[in-house]
Amino acid sequence: MAAIKALGIDHVVLRVTDVPRACAWYAAVLGCKIERVLPSLGLTQLRAGASLIDLVNVNGAAGKAGGAAAGRKRRNMDHFCVQIAEFSEPKIRAQLKRKGIVCGAVTSRYGAQGHGPSLYLTDPDGNTVELKGPPDTDQTEKIPDAIVRKRAAAR
């Protein structure tokens, strides 16, 4: 039996320039709540369903190790994806519009649960956030050169 069995995303760590602003954004847009704060590290942990989004101040003890802050031409990661329970494009767009957030087009993309609707938006520090809905009923691969390995059944 393998010693490591991945179950899903536990947490992501984002280096940000303004932790309170980032906390407010993730609370207002994704409904995240602060779960734990470690001031000595400059770390704030937000609950996002079964996962955490950790925010570290780029000028704090933990954040300095990563160098300069992310920006339009510098990234700490490409993006991270938040699985959402329902995907109603009109409702999502309306909520984001009320908060002054512009998002990209809805496209079916592949994620941990298979193909399903998703869209991208950007947080105040330039991090790209993907919102991913439940899997589509049609899971046919549409990318011609995709190499697909059979997924193991969930246990």
FIZAPA-724194 format. One line per field, with one value per residue (C-alpha): residue in one letter; x, y, z. Coordinates in Angstrom, 1 decimal. Layout:
N
rest <- (a | ...)
u <- (X | ...)
v <- (Y | ...)
w <- (Z | ...)
END
This chain:
155
rest <- (m | a | a | i | k | a | l | g | i | d | h | v | v | l | r | v | t | d | v | p | r | a | c | a | w | y | a | a | v | l | g | c | k | i | e | r | v | l | p | s | l | g | l | t | q | l | r | a | g | a | s | l | i | d | l | v | n | v | n | g | a | a | g | k | a | g | g | a | a | a | g | r | k | r | r | n | m | d | h | f | c | v | q | i | a | e | f | s | e | p | k | i | r | a | q | l | k | r | k | g | i | v | c | g | a | v | t | s | r | y | g | a | q | g | h | g | p | s | l | y | l | t | d | p | d | g | n | t | v | e | l | k | g | p | p | d | t | d | q | t | e | k | i | p | d | a | i | v | r | k | r | a | a | a | r)
u <- (0.0 | 1.3 | 2.4 | 0.9 | -2.7 | -3.8 | -7.4 | -7.6 | -6.2 | -5.5 | -4.3 | -2.6 | -0.3 | -0.4 | 2.1 | 0.2 | 1.0 | -1.9 | -3.3 | -6.4 | -7.3 | -6.8 | -8.9 | -11.7 | -11.6 | -11.7 | -14.5 | -16.6 | -16.1 | -15.7 | -17.3 | -14.0 | -13.7 | -10.5 | -9.7 | -6.2 | -3.7 | 0.0 | 1.3 | 4.9 | 5.0 | 2.7 | 0.3 | -3.5 | -5.5 | -8.9 | -11.4 | -12.5 | -14.8 | -12.7 | -9.5 | -7.5 | -6.2 | -3.2 | -2.1 | 1.4 | 2.5 | 5.4 | 7.2 | 6.6 | 8.9 | 7.4 | 6.8 | 10.3 | 11.6 | 9.8 | 11.5 | 9.6 | 5.8 | 3.8 | 2.6 | 1.5 | 4.8 | 5.7 | 3.7 | 4.0 | 1.8 | -0.2 | -3.6 | -5.5 | -8.9 | -11.8 | -14.5 | -17.9 | -21.1 | -23.3 | -22.5 | -25.1 | -23.3 | -25.9 | -25.9 | -22.0 | -21.6 | -24.2 | -22.5 | -19.0 | -20.4 | -21.8 | -18.3 | -16.7 | -15.0 | -14.7 | -14.4 | -13.6 | -15.7 | -17.2 | -15.6 | -15.7 | -12.3 | -10.9 | -10.3 | -10.1 | -13.8 | -13.5 | -14.8 | -17.1 | -17.8 | -15.3 | -14.2 | -11.3 | -11.0 | -8.2 | -7.7 | -6.3 | -2.7 | -2.9 | -3.4 | -5.7 | -8.5 | -10.5 | -14.1 | -15.0 | -18.5 | -19.8 | -18.8 | -20.6 | -22.7 | -20.7 | -17.1 | -16.0 | -12.4 | -12.5 | -8.8 | -7.5 | -3.9 | -4.9 | -3.3 | -5.8 | -5.0 | -7.8 | -8.6 | -8.6 | -12.0 | -12.5 | -12.3)
v <- (0.0 | 3.5 | 5.7 | 8.7 | 8.9 | 12.3 | 13.2 | 16.8 | 20.2 | 20.9 | 24.5 | 27.0 | 29.7 | 33.1 | 35.9 | 39.2 | 42.8 | 43.6 | 40.8 | 42.6 | 43.7 | 40.1 | 38.7 | 41.1 | 40.1 | 36.4 | 36.8 | 39.0 | 37.1 | 33.4 | 33.5 | 32.5 | 33.1 | 33.6 | 30.4 | 30.9 | 33.7 | 33.4 | 37.0 | 35.9 | 34.5 | 37.0 | 34.2 | 34.2 | 31.1 | 31.3 | 28.4 | 27.6 | 24.6 | 21.6 | 23.5 | 26.5 | 29.6 | 30.8 | 34.4 | 35.5 | 39.1 | 39.5 | 41.6 | 39.2 | 36.4 | 33.7 | 36.0 | 37.4 | 34.0 | 34.2 | 37.4 | 40.3 | 40.5 | 39.1 | 41.5 | 41.8 | 40.5 | 38.3 | 35.4 | 33.2 | 30.6 | 30.4 | 30.1 | 28.0 | 26.5 | 26.7 | 24.0 | 25.5 | 23.6 | 25.1 | 26.9 | 29.4 | 31.8 | 34.6 | 34.5 | 34.3 | 37.2 | 39.3 | 38.7 | 39.5 | 42.6 | 43.9 | 43.7 | 45.4 | 42.2 | 41.4 | 37.7 | 35.7 | 33.6 | 30.4 | 27.3 | 23.6 | 22.8 | 19.6 | 19.5 | 17.0 | 15.9 | 15.9 | 18.4 | 21.1 | 24.8 | 27.3 | 30.9 | 33.0 | 36.1 | 38.0 | 39.0 | 42.3 | 41.0 | 39.7 | 36.1 | 34.2 | 32.3 | 29.7 | 29.0 | 25.4 | 24.0 | 20.4 | 18.0 | 18.0 | 14.9 | 14.6 | 13.8 | 13.2 | 14.5 | 17.4 | 18.2 | 16.1 | 15.6 | 15.0 | 12.0 | 10.6 | 7.9 | 6.1 | 7.5 | 5.2 | 4.8 | 7.0 | 5.1)
w <- (0.0 | -0.9 | 2.0 | 0.4 | -0.8 | -2.0 | -1.0 | -2.3 | -1.7 | 1.9 | 1.6 | -0.6 | 0.7 | -0.9 | -0.3 | -0.2 | 0.4 | 2.6 | 4.7 | 6.0 | 2.5 | 1.2 | 4.2 | 3.4 | -0.3 | 0.4 | 3.0 | 0.7 | -2.5 | -1.4 | 2.1 | 3.8 | 7.5 | 9.5 | 11.4 | 12.8 | 12.9 | 13.7 | 14.2 | 14.7 | 11.1 | 9.6 | 8.7 | 8.6 | 7.8 | 6.2 | 6.0 | 2.5 | 2.9 | 3.7 | 2.8 | 3.9 | 2.1 | 4.0 | 3.6 | 4.5 | 4.5 | 1.9 | 4.5 | 7.4 | 8.7 | 6.4 | 3.5 | 3.1 | 2.2 | -1.1 | -2.4 | -4.0 | -4.0 | -6.8 | -9.4 | -13.0 | -14.3 | -11.3 | -9.9 | -6.9 | -8.6 | -11.8 | -10.1 | -7.6 | -7.9 | -5.4 | -5.8 | -5.4 | -4.6 | -7.3 | -10.6 | -11.7 | -14.1 | -13.8 | -9.9 | -9.8 | -12.2 | -10.3 | -7.0 | -8.5 | -10.2 | -6.9 | -5.5 | -8.5 | -9.8 | -13.4 | -14.3 | -17.4 | -19.6 | -18.3 | -19.9 | -19.1 | -17.7 | -16.1 | -12.4 | -9.5 | -10.1 | -13.9 | -16.5 | -15.3 | -15.6 | -14.3 | -14.6 | -13.5 | -11.5 | -9.9 | -6.2 | -5.1 | -5.2 | -8.8 | -7.9 | -10.3 | -8.6 | -10.6 | -9.4 | -10.4 | -10.3 | -10.0 | -12.8 | -16.1 | -16.9 | -20.2 | -19.3 | -22.9 | -23.4 | -25.9 | -26.2 | -29.1 | -27.8 | -24.1 | -22.5 | -20.1 | -17.6 | -15.9 | -12.5 | -9.5 | -7.9 | -4.8 | -1.5)
END
